[in-house]
Structures are given as C-alpha cells and as structure tokens.
Amino acid sequence: MPSTQNPDDPSSWIVTRTGMGPVSIGSDLTAATAVMSHFTAVPSEKCPNPRLRVFEADDAPTIYFVLDESGRTVQGLRAIDTEATLGAGRGPRTSEGIGIGSSFSEVTAAYPGAVVDSSTGVVDYSLTSDTEPWISFGSSVDQDQSFVRDVDVFPGGPLFYELCGG
C-alpha cells in the first residue's frame, strides 16, 4: 500500500469509514471538487441526479460524490469500474488492500465479518456499523459477479446500483 495519498493517483487512495483518498465524508462540495484535478467533471446532463457529482478519468475509476439534501456537503462516495477495464490496483483500496478488482474470496479473507447481500441483483459485501459509515464492495449487475467493481463509503449501507437515474 502507498504511504501517501496523491490526489492525482487514485491507486494511492486509502478507503476508510471517514472517506476515500483526499475526500472525506462531510467535506464541503467546493473543497472536495478542488482536489479532483486529475478527473473531469461529468456534465449534469449526463447524470441529472442533483445529489450527485461524477468525476471521470481514462486511467482511473469513476468517482461519485453523493451529496446531502442541501447539495453542498459530501455524504457518501463511490469508486466504480463498471466496464472492468482497469484491472486490480488502479483504484482506491482499504488498508487491507481490498478494492476494485479484488475477488470476493479476498474480501472475505480480509473481512470475515462482512455482511453479504445479493437481494438487488448485485453482490455486496459490507462492513457494517451502527455509528459510522459502511464500507461496501459491490459487483456488477450484468457482468461477472466474482470480483469487486465498486467500493462505497456511505452511512447505512451500500449505494444503489444506478445512481444517475435521479
């Protein structure tokens, strides 16, 4: 694992219950957006959900900021590689090394207490908490479900599969 988190290198980002890389849960949207210089903001026409900001880069997973009702504070985060083109190690990872591209057997070896849910058509393994945001590792609804395609940090559980739908 990298010892420092470089905003321009998402593979150096550490996922914790408090955030992902340089962005923390509770961050002001303007400040959080400022550290995303490696990424291009997706126009709102492509993702019309007013509680989301989406950032893309050719060599990194897509990053979603889930905003609170005011639209000014980061409430949750997602890193996702839906096309599975990046491979393991190109996105944020936990201190145990789990992230996009990890197998679910690696998830359960690192986190034997992870809660499994497949009721929505995707497989999610979540590190649950009554008091802190969850960390969830999810698969794709329409592709190989044997490895992690997205990593979420969000209070109370994994995020919906399709966030931009509004």
N, C-alpha and C positions, 0 to 999 in steps of 0.2 A: 504494500500500500504506500502511496506517496506520502511524504511527511508534510507537505504543504498543499494547500488548495488554491490552484491557479484559476481565476475566473475564465481564462481563455482555453482551459484544458479540462473539459468535464470528466475525463477519466481520472483526474486527481481529486474530484469532489468526494467528500465523505457524506453518507446519508446517516442522519441521526433522527431522533424523535423531535428535535428542535429545528431541523431544516435539511437542506441539501446544498452542499458546497457553500458558495458565498451568500446564499439566500436563506433567511430564517423565517420560520412561521412568525407572524406578527409584524413583519417588515412593512414599511411604507412602500407602496407600489412604485413611486418615483425612484426611491433609493434602490429597490430591488432591480428595477429595469436598468438602472445605470451600470450595474455590474455585468450585464449580459452583452457586453460589446462584441463577443465572438459570434453572437447569434443575430439573426434578422427577425424583427417582429413581424408576425403574420398579420396581414390586414384584417380588420374586424369583419369585412365582407366574407372572408373565408371561414371565419369562426365567429358567428354572430352572438354567441353567449356573452352577455355583458359582464358576467362574473369570471371571465377567463382572459388571460393574456397568454399568447402562444409564441414561442421562440424556436426558430429552426436554424440548423447549420448542416452543411453537407457531410461533415465528419463527426457529428455528434447526435445523440438522441434529441428528439423534440422535447422541449421543456414547457410545461403548463404551469402557470400561476393560477390557483383558484382563489378568488377574492371574496372578502366578506360582503355583506349586503350593501355597504357604503361604496364598494368598488375601489377603495383606497388602501386596503390592507391585505397582505398575503395570508390566506387562511390555510392553504394546502399547496402541495407541489406534486408534480408527476414528471418523470423522465420516461420516455417511451420510444421504442424502435419497432413500430408495427410491421415493417417490411422485413425485419430480421436481416438487414443488410450490413450492420455494423460489426457484428460478432462480439464475443465476450471481451470485456475490458475496455470498451470505448465510452462507457458512461459512468455515472456516479455509482459508488459501491459502499456498503456498510464497512465498518472496521473489520468485520469478519470476512470481507472480500466478496460478499454476495451482491449481485446487481444484474443488469441486462446481460443475457447470455448464460447466466448460471443455470444449471439443471435444478429441478425441484428436489432431487436427491441431495444436492449440495445445500439447498435451503434447509431441508430437514436435518441434515447433519450439523449445520451451524446453529440452527434454532429448533431443537427437538420439540419445543412447546408451541410452535407456530400453529395457529388455528387455520384449518383448511375449509374453504367454501367454494363449491362449484355450482351453486344454485342459479347463477346468472348466465351460464353458458361458458364462462371462463373459469379457470382455476386460479384462486387467490390463496396465498399463504400469508397470514397476517400476524404480526407481533402486536398483540392487543394490550390495552391499558385502560383502566378506569379513569385515570387522571391526566394522561399525556396523549399526544397524537400517536396514531398507529403507524407502523411501517408495514406496507403491504407489497408483496411481489406477485405480479399477475401474468397470466398467459394471454394469448390471442384467442379471440372467439372463433376465428375462421382459419387458423393455421395450426401447426404443430404445437400442442399444449404441454410439451415436456420440458420447456425451459422458460425462463423469465423474459418477458417482453417489456414489462413496465414496472417501475418502482414508484410507490406513492408514499407521501407523508401527509396524513390528514387526520383530524380529530374524529374518532368514532368509526373508522373503518376504511376499506378500500373505496376508491372513487368509481364512478360509473364508467363503463367501457367507452361509450361515446359521449364525450364532454361537450363538443361543439354544437350539438343539436339544440341547445337553448335551454 
